[in-house]
Amino acid sequence: MVNFAAQVSWDIYIKQFKDFLKLERSLADNSVVAYLRDITKLKEFFEINGRNVNPLHVQQQDLVDFLEFLNELGMSPYSQARMLSGLKSFYKFLTYEEFVEKDPTELLEAPKLGRKLPDTLNIHEIEQVLSAIDMSTPEGTRNRAMLETLYSSGLRVTELIELKISNLYEDIGFVRVVGKGSKERLVPIGRVALKHIGIYRNEIRSHQDIKHGQEDILFLNRRGAGLSRVMVFMIIKELAQKAGLNKTISPHTFRHSFATHLIEGGADLRAVQEMLGHESITTTEIYTHLDRDYLKQIIRDFHPRS
């Protein structure tokens, strides 16, 4: 359970920080919102993991854990560094006002966290890749539907190639995904992705000779069988080159872009964590599955292509 007193203390100091940014630093409203969003994400992190930490008692290791959590969600290194900058400003304010004696961010640098994440794409670059697809070909129609699905729902490449038609719930805007360890989850899927899936199914897939046992697999190769992971990687790499992007692009790029864009837009961390199919980083399940309508609302409010 989250400690109510700790939660209230966060709200109090966030409010004072907001007043400081507006009145003393005279920042524009959008800059103030960005700073407050960074602090709110740290507060959410503690709530998700059942840590009853008062903002005045945050230690450097707490912040390291937070950045590692963002890294696991797939947030780009640049976005992590920008969020760390917001946290540093908050604790400089608390130090300046003598609420805390020691600034826990003082020695904190944007960490080199494990493996290097693939590059993320901004929404303009996403559009560039999608525009590079030749929609006059059967493969192009399929590829557009695949990439829209990847970016709309943040799927892993294996989840994409194993996606079943029977797990598409178009009427409610969800897909059922079988993730790691055969764990299932429901993930919202946007109208644009559903539109392109419909075009692919009606104009291309319905005219294919489908191999026995592959009838329920959504995305098929020209021989009527499911795609391989390697094939999806190759498709995306070729499209990135065609679009003129000087970045290392893979299916993971769309997943990480999905997470980064949602978090930067203001989506709460628990919702993004659940949609990605991530385990809680604590040993016990400390929150129930979020309401499906709420997840759909998150996509509607914060996804760039909603």
C-alpha positions in Angstrom: 0.0 0.0 0.0 1.2 3.5 -0.8 1.6 5.7 2.3 -0.9 8.5 2.1 1.4 10.9 4.1 4.2 10.3 1.7 1.9 11.0 -1.3 0.6 14.2 0.3 4.2 15.4 0.9 5.1 14.9 -2.8 2.0 17.0 -3.8 3.0 19.8 -1.4 6.6 20.1 -2.7 5.6 19.7 -6.3 3.2 22.6 -5.8 5.9 24.7 -4.3 8.3 23.8 -7.1 5.6 24.8 -9.6 5.2 28.2 -7.9 9.0 28.7 -7.9 9.3 27.9 -11.6 6.4 30.3 -12.6 7.0 33.2 -10.2 10.8 33.3 -9.6 12.1 31.8 -12.8 9.2 33.1 -15.0 9.2 29.9 -17.1 6.6 29.5 -19.9 3.7 27.2 -19.0 4.8 24.3 -21.3 8.3 24.4 -19.6 6.7 24.2 -16.2 4.5 21.3 -17.3 7.6 19.4 -18.6 9.5 19.9 -15.3 6.5 18.8 -13.2 6.0 15.8 -15.4 9.5 14.6 -14.6 8.9 14.8 -10.8 5.5 13.1 -11.1 7.2 10.2 -12.9 9.6 9.7 -10.0 6.6 9.8 -7.6 4.8 7.2 -9.7 7.9 5.0 -9.7 7.9 4.9 -5.9 4.1 4.2 -5.9 4.4 1.3 -8.4 7.1 -0.4 -6.4 5.5 0.1 -3.0 8.2 2.4 -1.7 6.9 4.9 0.8 9.6 7.5 0.1 9.2 11.1 1.2 10.7 13.5 -1.5 13.0 14.9 1.2 14.4 11.4 2.0 15.2 10.4 -1.6 18.7 8.9 -1.9 21.0 8.7 -4.9 20.4 5.0 -5.2 16.7 5.6 -5.5 17.3 7.8 -8.5 19.7 5.2 -10.1 16.9 2.6 -9.6 14.4 5.0 -11.3 16.6 5.6 -14.3 17.2 1.9 -14.7 13.4 1.4 -14.6 13.0 3.9 -17.4 15.8 2.1 -19.3 13.9 -1.2 -19.0 10.7 0.4 -20.3 12.7 1.4 -23.4 13.0 5.1 -22.9 15.7 6.6 -25.1 19.0 7.7 -23.4 18.3 11.3 -24.6 14.9 11.2 -22.9 16.4 9.7 -19.7 19.0 12.5 -19.6 16.3 15.2 -20.1 14.2 13.7 -17.3 17.3 13.6 -15.0 17.8 17.3 -15.8 14.2 17.9 -14.4 15.0 16.0 -11.3 18.2 18.0 -10.7 16.2 21.2 -11.0 13.7 20.0 -8.4 16.4 19.0 -5.9 18.4 22.3 -6.5 15.1 24.0 -5.6 14.7 21.9 -2.4 18.3 22.6 -1.5 18.0 26.3 -2.2 14.9 26.5 0.0 16.8 24.5 2.7 14.2 21.7 2.7 17.1 19.2 2.2 20.7 19.5 3.3 22.2 17.2 0.6 21.2 17.1 -3.0 20.8 13.4 -4.0 21.3 14.3 -7.7 24.6 16.1 -7.2 26.8 13.2 -8.2 24.3 11.6 -10.5 25.2 11.4 -14.2 23.1 10.0 -17.0 24.2 6.3 -16.5 25.5 3.9 -19.0 22.7 1.4 -18.4 23.5 -2.1 -19.6 23.1 -2.8 -23.3 22.8 0.2 -25.6 19.2 0.8 -26.6 18.3 1.0 -30.2 17.7 4.5 -31.5 14.2 5.8 -31.1 12.3 7.6 -33.8 10.4 10.8 -33.5 6.9 11.0 -35.0 8.3 12.7 -38.2 10.8 9.8 -38.6 8.0 7.3 -38.1 6.1 9.0 -40.8 9.2 8.9 -43.1 9.5 5.1 -42.7 5.8 4.5 -43.3 5.9 6.8 -46.4 8.8 4.8 -47.8 6.5 1.7 -48.1 5.3 0.9 -51.7 1.6 0.5 -51.1 1.0 -0.7 -54.7 2.5 -4.1 -53.9 1.0 -6.9 -51.7 4.1 -6.9 -49.5 3.9 -3.2 -49.1 0.3 -3.4 -47.9 1.2 -6.1 -45.4 4.3 -4.2 -44.2 2.3 -1.0 -43.6 -0.1 -3.0 -41.5 2.7 -4.6 -39.6 4.6 -1.4 -38.8 1.4 0.4 -37.8 0.7 -2.5 -35.4 4.2 -2.4 -34.0 4.1 1.3 -33.3 0.4 1.4 -32.2 0.8 -1.4 -29.5 4.5 -1.6 -28.7 4.8 -5.3 -29.5 7.9 -7.4 -29.5 8.9 -8.8 -32.9 8.0 -12.4 -31.8 4.6 -11.2 -30.6 4.0 -9.5 -33.9 4.8 -12.5 -36.1 2.7 -14.8 -33.8 -0.3 -12.5 -33.7 -3.5 -14.4 -34.4 -6.6 -13.1 -36.2 -8.7 -14.7 -33.4 -6.9 -12.4 -31.0 -8.0 -9.3 -32.8 -10.9 -7.6 -31.0 -11.6 -4.8 -33.4 -14.9 -3.9 -31.9 -13.3 -2.9 -28.6 -9.9 -1.8 -30.0 -7.7 -4.4 -28.4 -5.3 -7.3 -29.3 -4.6 -10.3 -27.2 -0.8 -10.8 -27.1 1.1 -13.9 -26.0 4.4 -12.6 -24.6 7.4 -14.0 -22.8 6.7 -17.1 -20.8 3.4 -17.6 -22.6 1.9 -14.8 -20.5 -1.1 -13.2 -22.2 -2.1 -9.5 -22.0 -4.6 -7.3 -23.7 -3.1 -4.2 -25.4 -5.0 -1.3 -27.0 -4.5 -0.9 -30.8 -5.3 2.3 -32.6 -7.8 3.0 -35.4 -5.0 3.7 -38.0 -3.4 0.3 -37.3 -6.8 -1.4 -37.5 -7.6 0.3 -40.7 -4.4 -1.0 -42.4 -4.9 -4.4 -41.0 -8.4 -4.4 -42.6 -7.0 -3.3 -45.9 -4.3 -6.1 -45.8 -6.8 -8.8 -44.8 -9.4 -7.8 -47.4 -7.2 -6.9 -50.4 -4.2 -9.2 -50.0 -4.5 -12.0 -47.4 -8.0 -13.1 -48.5 -6.6 -14.0 -51.9 -3.6 -16.1 -50.7 -3.2 -19.8 -50.6 -2.6 -20.3 -46.9 -0.5 -23.2 -45.6 -2.2 -25.7 -43.3 -1.8 -24.7 -39.7 -1.2 -21.0 -40.6 -4.9 -20.1 -41.1 -5.1 -18.0 -37.9 -1.7 -16.2 -38.2 -2.3 -12.6 -39.2 0.8 -11.6 -41.2 1.9 -14.1 -43.9 4.7 -14.3 -46.4 4.0 -14.7 -50.1 4.0 -18.5 -49.6 1.1 -18.3 -47.2 3.2 -19.0 -44.0 4.1 -16.9 -41.0 7.0 -14.5 -41.2 10.3 -15.1 -39.5 11.9 -12.6 -37.1 14.8 -12.1 -39.5 12.4 -11.2 -42.3 10.8 -8.5 -40.2 14.2 -7.1 -39.3 15.2 -7.0 -43.0 12.0 -5.3 -44.0 12.5 -2.5 -41.5 16.2 -2.1 -42.2 15.5 -1.7 -45.9 12.7 0.8 -45.3 14.9 2.9 -43.0 17.6 3.0 -45.8 14.9 4.0 -48.3 13.7 6.7 -46.0 17.2 8.1 -45.7 17.4 7.6 -41.9 21.0 7.4 -40.6 20.0 5.4 -37.6 20.1 1.7 -36.5 16.5 0.7 -36.9 14.9 -2.6 -35.9 11.5 -3.8 -34.7 12.6 -2.9 -31.2 12.9 0.7 -32.4 9.2 1.0 -32.8 8.6 -0.6 -29.4 11.0 1.8 -27.7 9.5 4.8 -29.6 6.1 3.7 -28.5 7.2 3.7 -24.8 9.2 6.9 -25.1 6.4 8.9 -26.8 3.8 7.8 -24.3 6.0 8.6 -21.3 7.1 11.9 -22.7 3.5 12.8 -23.5 2.6 12.2 -19.9 1.2 8.7 -19.7 1.6 7.1 -16.3 4.4 4.5 -15.9 2.1 1.7 -14.7 0.0 1.9 -17.9 3.1 1.8 -20.2 4.6 -1.0 -18.1 1.5 -3.1 -18.5 1.1 -2.5 -22.2 4.7 -3.5 -22.8 4.1 -6.7 -20.8 6.9 -5.9 -18.4 7.0 -7.7 -15.0 7.0 -5.6 -12.0 10.6 -5.0 -10.9 9.6 -6.0 -7.3 9.3 -9.7 -6.4 5.6 -9.5 -5.6 2.7 -8.2 -7.7 2.0 -4.9 -6.0 -0.8 -3.6 -8.3 -3.7 -5.1 -10.0 -4.1 -5.0 -13.8 -5.3 -1.6 -14.9 -8.8 -1.1 -16.2 -8.9 -1.7 -20.0 -10.9 1.5 -20.6 -8.1 3.3 -18.8 -5.4 1.8 -21.1 -7.4 2.8 -24.1 -7.7 6.3 -22.7 -3.9 6.5 -22.3 -3.4 5.6 -26.0 -6.1 8.2 -27.0 -4.6 10.9 -24.9 -0.8 10.3 -25.3 -0.1 8.3 -28.5 1.0 10.6 -31.4 -1.0 8.7 -34.0 -4.2 8.3 -31.9 
